[in-house]
Amino acid sequence: MQYNYMLKYLIIQLSDKSPSFCHYVNNRTEERTIAPVLLGKAILMAMQQNWTVQIVWPYHQISAELKKEIEKIDHINIVPSSLTTDADIVVSETVSDLVNLPSGSNVVLRSALKSLEDNVLVVEESLARFSRLNIFLTDIEAMGEKDFEQYSAILGRLANKIKSEYAKGHYVQLNSLTDRMMLDAMNNCNAGFESVTLAPDGKFYICPAFYLDGSESLGDVESGLKIKNKQLFRLDHAPICRRCDAYQCRRCIWLNKKTTLEVNTPSHEQCVVAHIERNASKKLLDSVRELGEFLPEKSIEEIDYLDPFDIINEK
């Protein structure tokens, strides 16, 4: 069975108690775990479709039967910070957890802006040890002008730390600052277009957030995958995003739906945050070049707006 969806990734959330690795919150309390037979069928489907599988592990132990199915396919392990063994990506729910993670880790940090501000020194110190840090703000939709200023100041501090690490030959990556320096085109989440999620109920969803908030499924491992209005998840059907050059923006489909009721339309807050990051990336790129030649083929133009909707509205 072939799917005309351009899918590349299958995210498998093993349990209702698997951690969030993006903007959404997981408030589930029960340890509902996917059935081994359903997991096996999904893995077979991934093999047939040549999908890259990402396994989101729970905080609790899983059965030997589930582990046996997982071992049948090459996969990426996304694990909570309490289980760092064999981790490809470690998810930290609090900034304080960063100090206990191994050097060289690839880490996802979920944090509210205030916590990030209060613990920015911990984040700076972590940049000296990690290979990559991805920061996802959990309260973007509630941010205002003062918050935007605070976030810009935080990025300024982190940019200074990254420059000092580059001077030492440690080229640490931080999604909100270094990604935009490297990219030539949008590198969004692309949930629903390049990836889908298999949830513990054995059904497919746009991403784990859509499962956790009770959204309609996209089918299951028995009947197959059916994405309604699949064109809406594509960049070329996003009128604001397709004109944007904040290439590092995750363009979170779930956050779009939550804040604007449209999966292809971001909120003002999400756009402003992305452009604050974009502008901070330009400053970092210019600053790093003071150390010597660095990405000579890359450039980030200076802009005078933070929300591309303002430009579209003027036209």
Backbone torsions as a table, in degrees:
resi	resn	phi	psi	omega
1	MET	NA	120.4	179.3
2	GLN	-103.4	146.4	-179.5
3	TYR	-117.7	126.2	-179.0
4	ASN	-87.9	62.8	-174.4
5	TYR	-126.5	-2.2	-176.3
6	MET	62.7	22.8	-177.9
7	LEU	-67.7	141.2	178.2
8	LYS	-122.8	-26.6	-171.3
9	TYR	-129.8	141.3	170.3
10	LEU	-119.0	116.4	176.0
11	ILE	-92.7	126.2	179.8
12	ILE	-114.0	111.9	175.1
13	GLN	-90.4	110.1	-172.4
14	LEU	-69.2	-30.5	-172.6
15	SER	-147.2	157.4	172.1
16	ASP	-63.3	-17.5	179.3
17	LYS	-101.2	23.0	171.1
18	SER	-79.7	145.6	-175.0
19	PRO	-73.3	153.0	169.2
20	SER	-72.8	141.1	176.5
21	PHE	-122.2	23.6	-179.5
22	CYS	-147.2	-150.3	-175.7
23	HIS	-75.1	-26.2	-173.4
24	TYR	-72.5	161.5	179.4
25	VAL	-109.5	137.8	174.2
26	ASN	-107.0	106.5	-179.8
27	ASN	-102.1	10.7	179.9
28	ARG	-65.1	142.2	-177.8
29	THR	-112.6	-20.4	-178.9
30	GLU	-87.0	149.7	-179.9
31	GLU	-92.2	53.1	177.7
32	ARG	-69.4	124.4	-175.1
33	THR	-119.8	145.3	-178.8
34	ILE	-63.1	145.1	178.8
35	ALA	-72.6	137.9	-179.2
36	PRO	-54.9	-38.9	-178.2
37	VAL	-65.3	-37.4	178.8
38	LEU	-71.8	-38.8	176.7
39	LEU	-62.0	-42.6	179.5
40	GLY	-60.9	-41.4	179.4
41	LYS	-67.6	-37.4	178.5
42	ALA	-66.7	-40.4	178.9
43	ILE	-66.1	-38.5	175.9
44	LEU	-62.4	-42.2	177.7
45	MET	-61.0	-42.7	179.5
46	ALA	-62.6	-39.0	177.3
47	MET	-62.7	-45.0	-178.2
48	GLN	-65.5	-34.5	-177.3
49	GLN	-93.9	-2.7	-178.8
50	ASN	60.4	39.6	176.9
51	TRP	-84.9	145.0	170.0
52	THR	-80.5	129.3	-175.6
53	VAL	-101.0	130.9	174.9
54	GLN	-116.7	120.1	-177.7
55	ILE	-99.9	122.3	176.6
56	VAL	-98.8	106.6	-174.3
57	TRP	-81.2	151.3	178.5
58	PRO	-88.0	174.9	176.5
59	TYR	-73.9	-23.0	-177.5
60	HIS	-101.2	168.3	178.5
61	GLN	-73.0	149.6	176.8
62	ILE	-113.5	168.1	-174.7
63	SER	-74.1	161.1	176.6
64	ALA	-64.0	-32.4	179.4
65	GLU	-63.3	-41.9	178.0
66	LEU	-66.1	-43.4	178.9
67	LYS	-61.3	-36.6	179.3
68	LYS	-64.1	-41.1	178.2
69	GLU	-66.0	-42.1	-178.6
70	ILE	-62.3	-36.8	-177.2
71	GLU	-68.9	-8.6	-178.5
72	LYS	-75.4	-14.1	-174.7
73	ILE	-139.3	145.7	172.9
74	ASP	-64.6	141.4	-174.3
75	HIS	-156.2	167.2	176.1
76	ILE	-106.7	128.7	-178.5
77	ASN	-94.8	118.4	173.8
78	ILE	-107.5	115.7	-169.7
79	VAL	-128.6	153.3	173.7
80	PRO	-68.9	158.4	-173.7
81	SER	-63.6	-16.3	178.6
82	SER	-81.3	-9.1	-177.7
83	LEU	-131.8	77.7	-173.8
84	THR	-89.9	-3.0	179.8
85	THR	-65.9	131.1	179.1
86	ASP	59.0	26.7	-178.8
87	ALA	-82.8	136.3	168.9
88	ASP	-94.8	-37.2	176.9
89	ILE	-134.9	129.1	179.7
90	VAL	-106.4	131.9	179.8
91	VAL	-101.8	123.7	178.0
92	SER	-113.6	126.4	-179.3
93	GLU	-88.4	-13.3	179.4
94	THR	-138.2	147.8	-179.6
95	VAL	-62.2	-35.3	-177.1
96	SER	-62.1	-26.3	179.1
97	ASP	-65.1	-22.4	-174.4
98	LEU	-60.4	-33.0	-174.7
99	VAL	-67.1	-20.5	-176.7
100	ASN	-96.1	-1.6	-176.4
101	LEU	-87.1	147.4	-176.0
102	PRO	-65.3	152.5	174.1
103	SER	-62.5	146.3	-179.4
104	GLY	83.4	3.6	-177.0
105	SER	-69.8	153.2	169.9
106	ASN	-105.8	111.1	-165.9
107	VAL	-121.5	140.1	167.9
108	VAL	-105.7	121.9	176.9
109	LEU	-110.1	121.9	173.6
110	ARG	-101.1	124.2	-175.5
111	SER	-154.0	144.7	168.5
112	ALA	-74.1	156.6	-176.8
113	LEU	-59.0	-43.6	-177.4
114	LYS	-61.6	-42.7	178.7
115	SER	-65.3	-38.4	178.1
116	LEU	-63.7	-41.7	179.2
117	GLU	-65.7	-44.4	-177.4
118	ASP	-67.9	-24.1	-174.6
119	ASN	-121.3	28.2	-175.7
120	VAL	-62.8	-29.2	178.0
121	LEU	-63.5	-38.8	177.6
122	VAL	-62.8	-41.4	179.0
123	VAL	-64.7	-42.9	177.9
124	GLU	-58.3	-46.2	-179.2
125	GLU	-65.0	-33.3	179.7
126	SER	-69.2	-32.5	179.0
127	LEU	-62.7	-24.5	178.2
128	ALA	-75.4	-18.3	-175.6
129	ARG	-109.1	-31.6	-173.8
130	PHE	-85.0	160.2	171.9
131	SER	-87.5	-32.1	179.1
132	ARG	-154.4	142.4	175.1
133	LEU	-132.4	125.9	174.8
134	ASN	-109.7	120.6	179.7
135	ILE	-105.3	126.4	175.9
136	PHE	-118.5	116.1	176.9
137	LEU	-73.9	133.1	-176.3
138	THR	-95.4	-0.1	-177.4
139	ASP	-132.6	33.7	-179.2
140	ILE	-56.0	-43.5	-174.1
141	GLU	-64.6	-16.6	-178.7
142	ALA	-101.2	2.4	-174.6
143	MET	-78.2	144.7	177.5
144	GLY	-125.0	-169.4	-173.9
145	GLU	-58.7	-43.4	179.3
146	LYS	-63.2	-39.0	179.5
147	ASP	-65.4	-39.5	178.2
148	PHE	-61.0	-40.5	178.2
149	GLU	-63.9	-41.4	179.5
150	GLN	-65.1	-41.2	-179.9
151	TYR	-64.7	-40.8	177.6
152	SER	-60.7	-40.5	179.0
153	ALA	-65.6	-40.5	177.9
154	ILE	-61.1	-46.3	179.7
155	LEU	-61.9	-34.8	176.9
156	GLY	-61.3	-43.4	177.8
157	ARG	-64.2	-44.2	-178.7
158	LEU	-67.4	-34.1	177.3
159	ALA	-63.5	-40.7	177.8
160	ASN	-62.1	-39.6	178.9
161	LYS	-66.7	-41.8	179.3
162	ILE	-62.5	-41.5	178.3
163	LYS	-59.8	-43.1	-179.7
164	SER	-65.5	-34.8	177.1
165	GLU	-69.6	-40.1	177.8
166	TYR	-62.5	-36.5	178.4
167	ALA	-62.6	-25.4	178.5
168	LYS	-90.3	-3.5	-177.5
169	GLY	87.9	10.2	177.4
170	HIS	-101.4	101.4	-173.1
171	TYR	-92.3	67.1	179.4
172	VAL	-65.8	147.2	178.6
173	GLN	-108.5	137.3	173.7
174	LEU	-130.9	117.7	-170.3
175	ASN	-51.9	-41.0	-173.9
176	SER	-76.9	-9.4	-178.1
177	LEU	-125.8	-49.5	-173.5
178	THR	-84.5	-25.9	-177.3
179	ASP	-60.7	-45.3	-176.9
180	ARG	-63.9	-28.7	178.3
181	MET	-66.3	-30.1	-173.4
182	MET	-93.2	-23.4	-168.0
183	LEU	-88.0	149.8	174.7
184	ASP	-113.2	-6.2	-179.0
185	ALA	-156.2	169.8	-179.5
186	MET	-56.4	136.7	175.6
187	ASN	-129.1	66.7	-173.7
188	ASN	-85.2	175.8	177.1
189	CYS	-61.1	-44.5	178.2
190	ASN	59.9	31.6	173.4
191	ALA	-61.9	138.3	-178.2
192	GLY	88.1	-14.7	178.6
193	PHE	-116.7	-51.4	178.1
194	GLU	-106.3	-15.1	-178.7
195	SER	-143.0	151.9	170.2
196	VAL	-136.8	168.6	-176.9
197	THR	-121.4	136.6	168.5
198	LEU	-98.2	122.0	-176.7
199	ALA	-94.8	169.8	179.7
200	PRO	-60.3	-19.2	177.8
201	ASP	-82.8	3.3	178.3
202	GLY	81.0	11.4	-179.7
203	LYS	-112.4	159.4	179.8
204	PHE	-93.7	145.4	177.3
205	TYR	-139.7	162.3	178.7
206	ILE	-55.0	-46.7	176.0
207	CYS	-159.3	172.2	-179.4
208	PRO	-56.0	-32.9	-179.2
209	ALA	-62.0	-38.0	-179.7
210	PHE	-69.5	-31.2	173.3
211	TYR	-68.4	-47.3	-174.8
212	LEU	-67.8	-27.7	179.9
213	ASP	-91.9	6.5	174.5
214	GLY	83.7	19.1	179.9
215	SER	-69.3	163.0	179.6
216	GLU	-66.0	142.8	-179.8
217	SER	-79.3	170.6	179.0
218	LEU	-105.5	18.2	-174.8
219	GLY	113.7	-168.7	-178.6
220	ASP	-146.5	179.2	-176.2
221	VAL	-70.3	-16.1	179.0
222	GLU	-85.6	-48.7	-174.2
223	SER	-94.4	-15.2	179.2
224	GLY	104.2	-179.4	-174.1
225	LEU	-105.9	128.7	179.7
226	LYS	-137.2	109.1	-179.1
227	ILE	-100.0	113.4	179.0
228	LYS	-73.9	141.0	177.5
229	ASN	49.0	47.0	-174.0
230	LYS	-60.3	-23.4	-179.4
231	GLN	-64.9	-25.0	-177.8
232	LEU	-68.0	-17.2	-179.5
233	PHE	-90.4	-1.7	-179.2
234	ARG	-90.3	148.0	-179.5
235	LEU	-60.9	-37.0	-177.0
236	ASP	-72.0	-4.9	174.2
237	HIS	-110.7	18.0	176.2
238	ALA	-113.2	95.9	-169.6
239	PRO	-59.1	-31.4	178.4
240	ILE	-84.5	-48.9	-173.2
241	CYS	-65.9	-33.6	-176.5
242	ARG	-69.6	-14.9	177.6
243	ARG	-97.2	-0.4	-169.3
244	CYS	-96.0	149.7	175.1
245	ASP	-119.6	22.3	169.3
246	ALA	-82.3	72.3	-167.9
247	TYR	-61.7	-23.6	-177.2
248	GLN	-79.3	-11.8	-177.0
249	CYS	-60.2	135.7	-180.0
250	ARG	-76.1	-15.8	-179.3
251	ARG	46.1	57.0	-173.2
252	CYS	-61.7	114.6	-178.0
253	ILE	-63.0	-40.4	-179.5
254	TRP	-67.5	-42.1	178.9
255	LEU	-66.4	-37.1	173.8
256	ASN	-56.5	-51.9	-177.0
257	LYS	-62.8	-38.6	-178.2
258	LYS	-66.8	-39.0	-172.0
259	THR	-97.2	-28.6	-178.1
260	THR	-121.3	-5.5	-177.9
261	LEU	69.7	8.5	178.0
262	GLU	-128.0	128.3	-176.8
263	VAL	-68.7	-22.1	-176.7
264	ASN	-104.6	13.0	-179.1
265	THR	-127.5	114.8	-179.7
266	PRO	-79.2	161.1	175.3
267	SER	-79.2	161.8	175.1
268	HIS	-56.3	-43.2	-177.0
269	GLU	-63.4	-42.2	-179.2
270	GLN	-64.6	-39.8	179.4
271	CYS	-67.1	-42.9	-178.9
272	VAL	-64.0	-44.9	178.2
273	VAL	-58.0	-44.6	-178.7
274	ALA	-63.1	-37.1	-178.0
275	HIS	-80.3	-27.7	170.4
276	ILE	-62.4	-42.6	177.2
277	GLU	-64.0	-42.7	180.0
278	ARG	-58.9	-47.7	-178.2
279	ASN	-67.5	-36.5	176.4
280	ALA	-66.4	-33.7	177.2
281	SER	-65.3	-39.3	177.0
282	LYS	-61.1	-45.2	179.5
283	LYS	-62.8	-40.2	179.0
284	LEU	-65.3	-43.4	179.4
285	LEU	-59.6	-46.4	178.5
286	ASP	-62.2	-38.7	-177.7
287	SER	-69.9	-42.9	-179.0
288	VAL	-63.9	-32.3	180.0
289	ARG	-66.9	-13.3	173.4
290	GLU	-69.1	-19.7	179.6
291	LEU	-82.8	-17.0	-175.8
292	GLY	145.6	-176.8	-178.4
293	GLU	-61.4	132.2	-177.6
294	PHE	-151.5	119.8	179.5
295	LEU	44.3	58.8	-175.7
296	PRO	-61.8	-23.3	-178.7
297	GLU	-83.9	-6.5	-176.6
298	LYS	-99.2	147.4	175.4
299	SER	-149.5	147.9	175.5
300	ILE	-127.5	115.0	-176.4
301	GLU	-72.4	150.5	175.6
302	GLU	-78.6	138.6	179.9
303	ILE	-128.8	162.8	-178.0
304	ASP	-118.6	27.5	178.5
305	TYR	-143.3	160.7	177.5
306	LEU	-117.1	-12.3	178.8
307	ASP	-130.0	112.9	-177.9
308	PRO	-60.9	-19.1	177.4
309	PHE	-61.9	-30.9	178.6
310	ASP	-62.2	-38.9	179.7
311	ILE	-70.0	-43.9	179.8
312	ILE	-63.7	-40.8	-179.0
313	ASN	-64.2	-36.9	178.8
314	GLU	-65.5	-34.9	-178.7
315	LYS	-77.9	NA	NA
